[in-house]
């Protein structure tokens, strides 16, 4: 099983950018779909973005489309979430997750990281 280690969260102002990283240890991401999810206090965890490690197909939640970009670096075995034009409503704990390659982009994840806090002030 691959271990997921997120980093890159922090406190920023509205309109700023942040890049989150999710690094794998234990094995490579080959054969996986990687996703980013977020959860704010009092709300359910929601899907943000996902990428197929092989081929690089991506999928985004409507709320972040055009502002966030998910990408991968095979040499570093790392998935990134580039977040631009951040809004206060993007404030949440962001989680990296992994699942088998096939199937839905938005569900079926069984391997989760510990999360990283993103706070956007107005």
C-alpha positions in Angstrom: 0.0 0.0 0.0 1.3 3.4 -0.9 1.7 6.0 1.9 0.5 9.5 1.0 2.2 12.6 2.5 0.6 16.0 1.8 2.3 19.3 2.2 2.0 22.9 1.1 -1.0 24.2 3.1 -1.0 27.6 4.8 -2.7 30.9 5.4 -3.1 33.2 2.4 -5.3 36.1 1.4 -8.2 36.0 -1.1 -6.8 36.0 -4.6 -3.5 34.4 -3.7 -2.2 31.1 -4.9 -0.9 27.9 -3.2 0.5 24.6 -4.4 -0.2 21.4 -2.5 2.0 18.4 -2.9 1.2 14.7 -2.3 4.2 12.5 -2.3 4.2 8.7 -2.4 6.3 6.4 -0.3 6.3 2.7 -0.2 5.6 2.2 -3.9 5.0 4.3 -7.0 1.7 5.8 -8.1 1.8 3.7 -11.2 -1.7 2.1 -11.8 -3.5 4.5 -9.5 -5.9 7.4 -9.8 -5.0 10.2 -7.4 -7.5 12.6 -6.1 -7.7 15.7 -3.9 -10.6 16.2 -1.5 -11.4 18.9 1.1 -13.4 19.2 4.2 -14.4 22.3 6.1 -15.9 22.4 9.6 -19.5 21.2 9.7 -19.4 20.1 6.1 -19.0 16.7 4.4 -15.8 15.9 2.6 -16.1 16.9 -1.1 -14.2 16.0 -4.2 -11.9 18.6 -5.7 -9.9 17.1 -8.5 -8.4 13.9 -9.7 -5.8 12.6 -12.2 -5.1 9.2 -13.8 -1.4 8.5 -13.2 -1.1 6.7 -16.5 -2.2 9.0 -19.3 -2.8 12.0 -17.2 -6.6 12.4 -17.7 -8.0 14.9 -15.2 -11.4 15.8 -13.7 -12.5 18.7 -11.6 -15.3 19.8 -9.4 -17.3 22.7 -10.9 -16.4 24.9 -7.9 -12.7 24.8 -8.8 -12.7 24.4 -12.5 -10.6 27.1 -14.1 -8.8 28.0 -10.8 -7.2 24.8 -9.7 -4.9 22.5 -11.7 -3.9 18.9 -10.8 -0.7 17.5 -12.2 1.8 14.8 -11.6 5.6 14.4 -11.7 6.7 10.9 -12.4 10.3 11.5 -11.5 9.3 12.7 -8.0 6.4 10.4 -7.7 4.3 13.4 -6.6 0.9 14.8 -7.4 0.3 18.5 -7.2 -2.7 20.8 -6.8 -2.1 24.3 -8.0 -4.7 26.6 -6.5 -5.1 30.1 -8.0 -7.5 32.9 -7.2 -8.2 31.4 -3.9 -11.5 32.4 -2.1 -12.4 32.3 1.6 -14.8 29.4 0.7 -11.8 27.3 -0.3 -10.8 27.2 3.3 -10.6 23.5 4.4 -8.4 20.6 5.2 -7.2 19.2 1.9 -6.6 15.5 1.6 -4.8 13.5 -1.0 -6.3 10.1 -1.8 -5.6 7.1 -4.0 -7.6 4.4 -5.7 -7.3 1.8 -8.4 -6.9 3.2 -11.9 -10.3 2.5 -13.3 -13.8 3.7 -12.4 -15.2 6.9 -11.2 -12.9 9.9 -10.6 -14.9 11.1 -7.6 -15.5 8.0 -5.5 -14.0 4.6 -4.4 -10.8 6.0 -2.8 -9.4 3.7 -0.2 -6.0 5.2 0.7 -5.9 8.7 2.4 -3.3 11.1 3.5 -3.4 13.0 6.8 -4.5 16.3 5.3 -3.1 19.8 5.1 -4.9 22.9 6.2 -5.6 25.7 3.8 -7.0 29.0 5.2 -8.0 31.8 2.9 -8.7 35.2 4.6 -10.9 37.8 3.1 
